[in-house]
């Protein structure tokens, strides 16, 4: 196999091993299955990240509500004790 560098015109020659020149039985199907699994994994990770992000936002909002309620209760308690 030969390929060149566009910038300075260097030509590279590379010998391809014989086992890479010929397609083996079911090789294309195996590779397609591999990529399908990889895409499925990536989509799963994206989905998990979205779910975790949503859970984090909900937990953060609940924590803020809880803190606000505690602060309000403390202010009411301080007013009652004065």
Rosetta blueprint (number, residue, H / E / L):
1 X L
2 X E
3 X E
4 X E
5 X L
6 X L
7 X L
8 X L
9 X L
10 X L
11 X E
12 X E
13 X E
14 X L
15 X L
16 X L
17 X L
18 X H
19 X H
20 X H
21 X H
22 X L
23 X L
24 X L
25 X L
26 X L
27 X H
28 X H
29 X H
30 X H
31 X H
32 X H
33 X H
34 X H
35 X H
36 X H
37 X H
38 X H
39 X H
40 X H
41 X H
42 X H
43 X H
44 X H
45 X H
46 X H
47 X H
48 X H
49 X H
50 X H
51 X H
52 X H
53 X H
54 X H
55 X H
56 X H
57 X H
58 X H
59 X H
60 X H
61 X H
62 X H
63 X H
64 X H
65 X H
66 X H
67 X H
68 X H
69 X H
70 X H
71 X H
72 X H
73 X H
74 X H
75 X H
76 X H
77 X H
78 X H
79 X H
80 X H
81 X H
82 X L
